[in-house]
Amino acid sequence: MDTPVALALGGLTFVMAVIWGGPLLRLLRHLRIGKLIRVEGPERHITKMGTPTMGGVMIVVPVVLVTVLLNAASLIGLNVLGRSVLVPLLGMIGYSLLGAIDDWEGIRGKRRGLGMRAGTKFLIQVVFAIGLAVALRYVLDVPQMFWPGIKGKFDLGIAYIPIAVLVIVGMSNAVNLTDGLDGLAGLISATAFAAYGGIALIQHQPFLGRFCFSVVGALFGFLWFNVHPANLFMGDTGSLALGAALGIVALMTGQWLLLPVIAVIPVSEALSDIIQVSYFKWTKGKRIFRMAPIHHHFELLGWSETQVVQRFWLVGLLCAMLGVAIALV
């Protein structure tokens, strides 16, 4: 029954997201919460100026409602969802709130066009991640690490805490960097969550699997409004939350070593940005890529936005399938 329930929850969150997506879109337009496009970005993106953002709430709200209500159902004896998913849920909520503040600061706040200061934002991400890492190790006692091809789990001791913090913060920022083209972050995130949801079900973690597919359904509902040409952007409200939740889910399965495979696109986006900035500083002005993150590099090579999104998603899907296969070895 685990797989049918997980898929049904995905369908439920999809319907919820689509139903309230229209009213949310009208509200954001009324409040004039529109995206500000960087001048140094590709010229074709200028047409997206003013498109409503902070659409991540369309993803987070259905997942939160479904998770909370199904946990409340346990009070009347229905074992539908376990308390273990409260950790990724809290991570999603915390990082979504941080992203919402960042979005608001960049649109209507004192730092219009810039958002929160990078140092402040990073510090808060780390603090959140430390609390979540402690909860994973000492409250949930999750498997700390599986090594592909070797049976049994590895105990990392106290080293697990900094590793978990790196995974959560790293994935949060990686998905954030991926969110630059219509539909890209949503498609890639949905694929990664589906892969880890499958791994969780195989590991007999039904509650975690159901959480993952709840996120997948909500993401599909968001993509209804986000496919090219997008009527709505997720903003940091969605990207930070999705990345953090994905990192937590990977840690809960113990298969976080597979993130560079299953989440190959976000990891590549983050690495391209790090490499570009480092090389630029080291060479005092030279660049490896035409523009970073790497999806902009391919745009400037002449690929259309839809070509970049579809090809990146195909690579992400194949790698997610490969990651699940490795997890089964």
N, C-alpha and C positions, 0 to 999 in steps of 0.2 A: 504493500500500500504506500510505501514511502515515495516512490517516483510519481505515481498518479497525483498524490496530494501536492507534491512540489510543483508539478506542472499546472495543476489547477490554481494554485496560489499565484503563479505567474500570470495566468489568464485574468485572475481577479484584479491584480494590481495594474495590469494593462488597461482594463476597462475603467478603473478608477481614475487613472492618469488621463485618459482620453476625455472622459466626461468632464473633469474639472479643468482641463487644459484651456478650453475656450474662455471661460470666465476669468481664469488667471491671466490669460493673454490680454483681455480687455482691461483688466485692472492695472497691469504693468504699463500698458499704453496710456491709460488715464493718468497714472502717476509720473509718466514720462521717464521711466527707468529704461533708458536706451543705451546700447553699447557705444563706447567711444573707441574708434579705430586708430591704431598707432600710425602716425604719418610715415614712419620708416618701413611699414609693411608693404606687401604687394599692392600695386595701384588698384587692382580689381576689387580689393576688399573695401575700398572707400564707399562703395554702394551699400555696404552693410551698416553704415553709420546710422544710429538711432534704433536699430532692431532691438526689441525688448530683451533684456537679459535677466539674470537671477532665476532662470527657469528651472534650476536645480530643485527648487521646492516642489515642482511637479513630480519629481522622482522620489524625494525624501518623504513627503507627506503620506503617500499611499503605503510605502514600506513601513513607516512608523505605525500607522493606523492598523494595518494588518497584523504586524508583529505584536503590538500591545494588546489588541483585542483577542488574538489567539492565545496569548499568555494569560489573559484574564479568564479565558475559557477553562483553564486548568483549575480554577477555583470551584467549578461545578463538576469537576471530575473528568473533563475532556483533555486527553493528553495529545494536544494538537501541535504545540510549539514549546520548546524547552527554554529554560532560563539562560542557557549558555549563549543564545543569540542576542542577549541583552548587551553583551560586550561589543560586538560589531555594530549593534544598533546605536549604542551610546557614542561610539566612535564616529559613526555617520552623522549623528545629530551635532556633536561637538564641532567637527570640522566643517559641517554645513553652516553653522552659526558663524564660525570664523570667516568662511568664504563670503557669507552675506554681508558681514561688516566690511570686508575688503571691497566687495562690489559697490556697496553704498558709498564708501569713502571715495571711490574712483568716479562715481557718477554724480553724487549730490553733496559729498562732503568737502572738507577743506582741501583735501589733496585730489581734486577733480582731475581725472585723466591719469592718475598715478596709483591710487589705492593706498592701502596701508604701507608703512615702511617695511621693507623686506626683512630687516633684522627683527623687528617686533613680531611680524607674522611668523617667521621661522622659529623664534623663541617659544611662541604659544603652541606651535605645532609640536615642538619637542616636549614641552611640558605635558600636553595631552597624551603624547605617545608613551611617555614614561609611565603615566598612570595606567594606560591600557596594557602595557607590557607587564607591569606588576600583576594586574588582574589576570592576565593570561597564564602567567607562571604559577602564581600562588593561590588564586581563587579557582580557576578552571582546571589547572594542572594539565594543559594541553600537551600533546606529543611535541617535543621541542624540535626534533629534526628527523626526517627520513632521508636516507641516502639511496638514490635509485639503484636497483639491482641487489641491494642488501636488505635482508629481512631484519626486522626489529628497529626500534627507535633509539636515537642517540640523546644522551643527557648532556647538555651544554653547560650546566651549572649556572653561576651568576652571569656568565658571558651571554646568556640568552637575552638578558634585559637590553643591553646596548644593540644587539643584533635586531631584536624586535623593534626597537625605536627607529633604527636605520630603515628597516623594511617599511614601517608605517609612514614615516615622514617622506622617505624616498618615493614610494608609490603615490602618495598624495600629490607631490609636486610633479611626478612623471605624468599622471593623468591630466593635471592642470596644464602642462606644456602641450599635451596632445590635443587639447581643446582649442583648435585654431581654425578648423574647417567644418563646414556644415555636415553634421552627422558622424564625424570621425570619432570623437571621444565616446559618443553613445554606442556606436556599433562595436568598437574595440572593447569597451567596458562590458557590454552585454555578453560578448563572446567569452571573455575571461571569467566572468561570474558563472556562466553556464558550465565552463570547463571545471572550475573549482566546485561548483554545485554537484556535478557528476562525481568528482573525486570524493566529496563528502558522503554522498549516498553509497558509494562503493565501500567506504570506510565504516559504514553503519553509523553515520552521524546524520540522521534524518532531519533533525531540527536545523542544522547548519545548511543542509541541502535545500530545505524549504526557504530559508532566508535568502539564499543565493538566487533562487528562481523567482522569488518575490521581487528582487532587485532587477532581474532580467525583464520581467513583465513591465515594471514601471519604466524602465529604460526604453522599451519598445513603444510605450505610450508617449514618452517624451519625443522619441524620434518621429512620431506622427507629425509633430510640429517643427522638427529640427532638420528634416531632410532638405536638400538643396532645391530651391532657395529657401533658407531657413526663415521661419516666422518668429523663432524664439531661440535664444542661446541659454545654455545652462549656467554660464558664469562660474566664478569660483565657488558659488553656493553649491553647485553640483559637482564640479570636478575635484575639489579638495575632499569632499565627502566620499565620492566614489573611490578615489585612490586610497584613502585611509581604510575604508571598509574592505577593499580588495586585499590590501596588505594584511589586515586582521584575519580575514577568511583564510588566506594562504598560511598564516601562522597557526591557525586553529587546526588545519589539516596536517601540519607538520611538513608540508610539501612546499615551503617557501623557496627552496633552492630552484624550483621549476619556474619561478616568476619571470626570469629572463627569457624563457621559452614561451610560456602561456601568455605573458604580457609583453611580448617582444616589441610591439610598436611603442607603448609608453616608455619602456626601458631605453629603446633606441632614441626616442625623442629627447629624453633626459640626457643621455650620453652625448648626443650631437650638440646639445646646448653647452654642456660642460667642456667638451673638446673645443668648440668654437671660441668660447670666452677665454679659455686657458691659452689657446694658440694665439689669439689676438693680442693678449697681454704679453706673451713670451716673445712674439715677433714684432711687437709695437705697431700693430695695424694690419697685419696680413690675416687672411681668412682661409679656412679649409673648405667650408660650404659657402654657397652664394648667400645663404641666409639660414639662421637657426631659429627655432627647431627645424628638423630635417624636412618636414612636410612643405615648408616654404621654399627649401632648396629645389625640390622637384617642381613646384609651381613655377619658379623662375627658370627652370630648364624647359618649360613649355607645356607641361602637363596641365590639363584643366583641373579645376577643383574636384569634380566628380571622378575623374580618373585617379587622382591621388587617393581619395577616400576609398574607392572601390578596390584599388590595387593593394592599399595598405590593409584593408579589411580582409582581403583574400589571403594575404601573408599571415595576418593575425589569426585567422580561422585555421589555416593549415598548421601553424605552430601550436595553437591551443589543442588541436587533435593530437599532435605529436607529444605535447606535454602530458596529456591524459594517458597516452600509451606508455610513456616512460614511468608514470606513477604506478601503472599496473604491473611493471616488470618485477 
